[in-house]
């Protein structure tokens, strides 16, 4: 069968041309589209970055401003006024380790949710693999995450932290769990948001609640003291964000000299299951969420043009 266009019949690639890397336009590789269409993905990432900072005086400096303001507000309110810094050694590193996790979660989740509706003109008028939009949003969020990570490393070094194998493993596990889990949620909500615009408002609420339902601002041992031994304690521990935040604490806070000395005298400063805790449960939940989100997205993407 041949396709016809304005300039006459268009021939589909034969077997030899397909073997050489040619393929007919519009072929869909499903969840492999971000890998097969790497060039288009790079173009979308560049477009997102240009649009994000168009007309902005600070540009990429906003990647530093937002977490800096968050850190100052939380540190004064909780570290100074509620005196958490007095009972938690190197509280500044502890706090910022959690802030960078929540910021990455919030940006990937929120941007992926809005990725289809935000690119309505592209989705409804030309063919582009729909998977590229949430994946481009994730990569843009990672670009913004890198400056925050640099600040976290410098801050941890000031408190005597030194890189180690344990820190590297905890960091890699944390990033993998966070990205896989959040992309699963983002793909799911992106599909739902194309049909129901209320979804993006719910996502904003989820990000706000997640900040307080994971040990970003307080120690996990305080939660165990309050609800330990109940089903709520187990659910709290199985929250993937709790697992990721604790992995970041292991990577950048737990083994700093002032913290290690304090933990030797008071083991309650750290949570149970050190050093990596329930990482395996977090990874399983993340993979399951990613599979569900991808399946829902793949089934819904055929209706995106009509729904938009």
C-alpha positions as CSV (number, residue, x, y, z in Angstrom):
1,X,0.0,0.0,0.0
2,X,1.3,3.5,-0.8
3,X,0.6,6.8,0.8
4,X,-0.3,9.8,-1.4
5,X,0.6,13.4,-0.9
6,X,0.5,16.8,-2.6
7,X,3.5,15.9,-4.7
8,X,2.3,12.4,-5.8
9,X,2.5,9.0,-4.3
10,X,4.9,8.6,-1.3
11,X,6.6,5.2,-1.2
12,X,7.1,3.4,2.1
13,X,10.6,2.2,2.9
14,X,11.4,-1.3,1.6
15,X,13.1,-3.9,3.6
16,X,16.6,-2.8,2.6
17,X,15.9,0.8,3.6
18,X,14.4,-0.3,6.9
19,X,17.5,-2.3,7.7
20,X,19.6,0.8,6.9
21,X,17.6,2.8,9.6
22,X,14.8,4.2,7.5
23,X,11.2,3.9,8.8
24,X,7.8,5.2,7.7
25,X,6.7,8.4,9.5
26,X,4.2,8.0,12.2
27,X,5.4,4.7,13.5
28,X,4.8,4.4,17.2
29,X,7.3,2.6,19.5
30,X,5.2,3.1,22.6
31,X,7.2,3.6,25.8
32,X,10.4,3.3,23.8
33,X,9.7,6.5,21.9
34,X,11.9,8.6,24.1
35,X,14.8,6.3,23.3
36,X,14.1,6.0,19.5
37,X,13.3,9.7,19.1
38,X,16.3,11.2,21.0
39,X,16.7,14.0,18.5
40,X,13.1,15.2,18.9
41,X,13.5,14.8,22.7
42,X,16.5,17.1,22.7
43,X,14.6,19.7,20.7
44,X,11.7,19.6,23.1
45,X,14.0,20.0,26.1
46,X,15.7,23.1,24.5
47,X,12.3,24.5,23.7
48,X,11.1,24.1,27.3
49,X,14.2,25.8,28.6
50,X,13.9,28.7,26.2
51,X,10.2,29.2,27.0
52,X,10.7,28.9,30.7
53,X,13.2,31.7,30.9
54,X,12.0,33.9,28.0
55,X,12.0,37.5,29.3
56,X,13.5,36.5,32.6
57,X,16.3,38.7,34.1
58,X,17.6,35.9,36.4
59,X,17.2,32.9,34.1
60,X,18.8,29.8,35.5
61,X,19.5,31.6,38.8
62,X,15.9,30.8,39.7
63,X,17.2,27.3,40.3
64,X,19.1,28.7,43.3
65,X,16.6,31.4,44.5
66,X,13.6,29.2,45.1
67,X,15.4,26.5,47.2
68,X,17.3,29.2,49.0
69,X,14.1,31.0,50.1
70,X,12.5,27.6,51.1
71,X,15.6,26.7,53.1
72,X,15.7,30.1,54.9
73,X,12.0,30.1,55.8
74,X,12.0,26.5,57.0
75,X,15.2,26.9,58.9
76,X,14.0,29.9,60.8
77,X,10.5,28.6,61.5
78,X,11.5,25.1,62.5
79,X,15.2,25.2,63.2
80,X,15.2,28.4,65.2
81,X,11.7,29.0,66.5
82,X,10.9,25.3,67.2
83,X,14.5,24.6,68.0
84,X,14.9,21.5,65.9
85,X,18.4,22.6,65.0
86,X,19.4,22.3,68.7
87,X,18.4,18.6,68.8
88,X,19.5,17.7,65.3
89,X,23.3,18.0,64.4
90,X,24.0,19.6,61.1
91,X,20.3,20.4,60.8
92,X,21.0,22.7,57.8
93,X,22.3,19.7,55.7
94,X,19.5,17.5,57.0
95,X,16.9,20.1,56.0
96,X,18.3,20.9,52.5
97,X,18.8,17.2,51.7
98,X,15.0,16.8,52.0
99,X,14.2,20.1,50.2
100,X,16.1,19.1,47.0
101,X,14.2,15.8,47.0
102,X,10.8,17.5,47.3
103,X,11.7,20.1,44.8
104,X,12.6,17.5,42.2
105,X,9.5,15.5,42.9
106,X,7.3,18.6,42.7
107,X,8.8,19.8,39.4
108,X,8.8,16.5,37.6
109,X,5.3,15.6,38.9
110,X,3.8,19.0,38.1
111,X,5.5,19.6,34.8
112,X,4.7,16.1,33.5
113,X,1.1,16.5,34.5
114,X,0.8,19.7,32.4
115,X,3.1,18.4,29.6
116,X,0.2,17.4,27.3
117,X,-2.1,20.3,27.9
118,X,0.8,22.7,27.9
119,X,1.8,21.6,24.4
120,X,-1.7,21.6,23.0
121,X,-0.7,23.1,19.7
122,X,1.9,20.4,19.0
123,X,-0.2,17.5,20.2
124,X,-3.3,18.5,18.2
125,X,-1.8,19.7,15.0
126,X,1.2,17.5,14.1
127,X,2.4,14.0,14.9
128,X,4.9,13.7,17.7
129,X,5.2,10.8,20.0
130,X,3.2,11.9,23.1
131,X,5.7,10.2,25.5
132,X,8.3,12.8,24.6
133,X,6.4,15.6,26.4
134,X,6.5,14.2,30.0
135,X,10.0,12.9,29.4
136,X,11.2,16.3,28.3
137,X,9.6,17.8,31.4
138,X,11.6,15.4,33.5
139,X,14.9,16.2,31.9
140,X,14.3,20.0,32.3
141,X,13.6,19.3,36.0
142,X,16.9,17.4,36.3
143,X,18.7,20.4,34.8
144,X,17.2,22.6,37.5
145,X,18.1,19.9,40.1
146,X,21.8,20.0,39.4
147,X,22.5,23.5,40.8
148,X,20.7,22.5,44.0
149,X,22.7,19.3,44.2
150,X,26.0,21.4,43.9
151,X,24.8,23.6,46.8
152,X,24.0,20.5,48.9
153,X,27.4,18.9,48.3
154,X,29.2,22.2,49.2
155,X,27.1,22.6,52.4
156,X,27.7,19.0,53.4
157,X,31.5,19.4,52.9
158,X,31.5,22.4,55.2
159,X,30.2,20.2,57.9
160,X,33.0,17.7,57.3
161,X,31.2,15.2,55.0
162,X,33.4,13.2,52.7
163,X,32.3,11.1,49.7
164,X,32.1,7.4,50.3
165,X,30.8,4.2,48.6
166,X,27.9,4.2,51.1
167,X,27.0,7.8,50.2
168,X,27.2,7.1,46.4
169,X,25.0,4.0,46.6
170,X,22.4,5.8,48.7
171,X,22.3,8.7,46.3
172,X,22.0,6.5,43.2
173,X,19.3,4.4,44.8
174,X,17.4,7.6,45.9
175,X,17.6,9.2,42.4
176,X,16.4,6.0,40.7
177,X,13.5,5.4,43.0
178,X,12.5,9.1,42.8
179,X,12.6,9.5,39.1
180,X,10.9,6.2,38.3
181,X,8.2,6.7,40.9
182,X,7.5,10.3,39.9
183,X,7.5,9.6,36.1
184,X,5.0,6.9,36.7
185,X,2.7,9.3,38.6
186,X,3.4,12.1,36.0
187,X,2.5,9.8,33.0
188,X,-0.7,8.8,34.8
189,X,-1.8,12.3,35.7
190,X,-0.8,13.7,32.3
191,X,-3.2,11.3,30.7
192,X,-6.0,12.2,33.2
193,X,-5.3,15.9,33.0
194,X,-5.9,15.9,29.2
195,X,-9.5,14.9,29.9
196,X,-10.0,16.6,33.3
197,X,-8.2,19.8,34.0
198,X,-8.9,19.6,37.7
199,X,-6.1,17.0,38.0
200,X,-3.3,19.5,37.9
201,X,-4.8,21.3,40.9
202,X,-4.9,18.0,42.8
203,X,-1.2,17.5,41.9
204,X,-0.3,20.9,43.5
205,X,-2.1,19.7,46.7
206,X,-0.3,16.4,46.7
207,X,3.1,18.1,46.4
208,X,2.2,20.4,49.3
209,X,1.1,17.4,51.5
210,X,4.1,15.3,50.5
211,X,6.4,18.0,52.0
212,X,4.9,17.3,55.4
213,X,4.3,13.5,55.1
214,X,8.0,12.7,54.5
215,X,10.9,13.5,56.9
216,X,12.0,16.6,55.2
217,X,11.6,19.1,58.1
218,X,11.7,16.7,61.1
219,X,13.5,13.5,62.0
220,X,11.9,10.2,61.2
221,X,12.5,9.0,64.8
222,X,10.0,11.7,65.9
223,X,7.3,10.0,63.8
224,X,8.2,6.6,65.2
225,X,7.8,8.0,68.8
226,X,4.4,9.3,67.9
227,X,2.8,6.5,65.9
228,X,5.3,3.6,66.1
229,X,3.8,0.1,66.2
230,X,0.7,1.1,64.3
231,X,-0.3,0.5,60.6
232,X,0.2,4.2,60.0
233,X,3.8,3.9,60.9
234,X,4.3,1.1,58.4
235,X,2.5,3.1,55.7
236,X,4.6,6.1,56.5
237,X,7.8,4.0,56.1
238,X,6.6,2.6,52.8
239,X,6.0,6.0,51.3
240,X,8.5,6.2,48.5
241,X,9.3,9.8,49.3
242,X,10.1,8.9,52.9
243,X,12.5,6.2,51.6
244,X,14.1,8.6,49.1
245,X,14.5,11.4,51.7
246,X,16.1,9.0,54.1
247,X,18.5,7.7,51.4
248,X,19.6,11.3,50.7
249,X,20.1,11.8,54.5
250,X,22.3,8.7,54.4
251,X,24.2,10.1,51.4
252,X,24.8,13.6,52.7
253,X,24.0,13.9,56.4
254,X,24.2,10.6,58.3
255,X,28.0,10.1,58.1
256,X,29.2,13.7,58.6
257,X,31.5,13.8,61.7
258,X,29.3,15.9,64.0
259,X,26.3,13.6,63.1
260,X,28.2,10.4,63.6
261,X,29.5,11.5,67.0
262,X,26.0,12.5,68.1
263,X,24.5,9.2,66.8
264,X,27.0,7.3,68.9
265,X,25.6,8.9,72.0
266,X,21.9,9.0,70.8
267,X,21.0,6.3,68.2
268,X,17.4,7.7,68.0
269,X,18.7,10.4,65.8
270,X,18.5,8.1,62.8
271,X,15.7,6.0,61.6
272,X,15.5,2.2,61.6
273,X,17.1,0.0,59.0
274,X,20.3,2.0,58.4
275,X,22.0,2.6,56.2
276,X,19.6,1.9,53.2
277,X,16.4,1.1,55.0
278,X,13.5,-0.1,52.9
279,X,15.1,0.8,49.5
280,X,13.9,-2.5,48.0
281,X,10.3,-1.7,48.9
282,X,10.6,1.8,47.4
283,X,12.1,0.4,44.2
284,X,9.2,-2.1,43.8
285,X,6.6,0.5,44.4
286,X,8.3,2.9,42.0
287,X,8.5,0.3,39.2
288,X,4.8,-0.7,39.8
289,X,3.8,2.9,39.6
290,X,5.8,3.5,36.5
291,X,4.2,0.4,34.8
292,X,0.7,1.5,35.7
293,X,1.3,5.1,34.6
294,X,2.8,4.1,31.3
295,X,0.0,1.6,30.5
296,X,-2.7,4.3,31.2
297,X,-0.8,6.9,29.2
298,X,-0.4,4.5,26.2
299,X,-4.1,3.8,26.2
300,X,-5.2,7.4,26.6
301,X,-2.8,9.1,24.1
302,X,-5.0,8.1,21.1
303,X,-7.6,10.6,22.4
304,X,-5.4,13.5,23.3
305,X,-6.0,15.4,20.0
306,X,-9.7,15.1,20.4
307,X,-9.7,16.0,24.1
308,X,-7.6,19.0,23.7
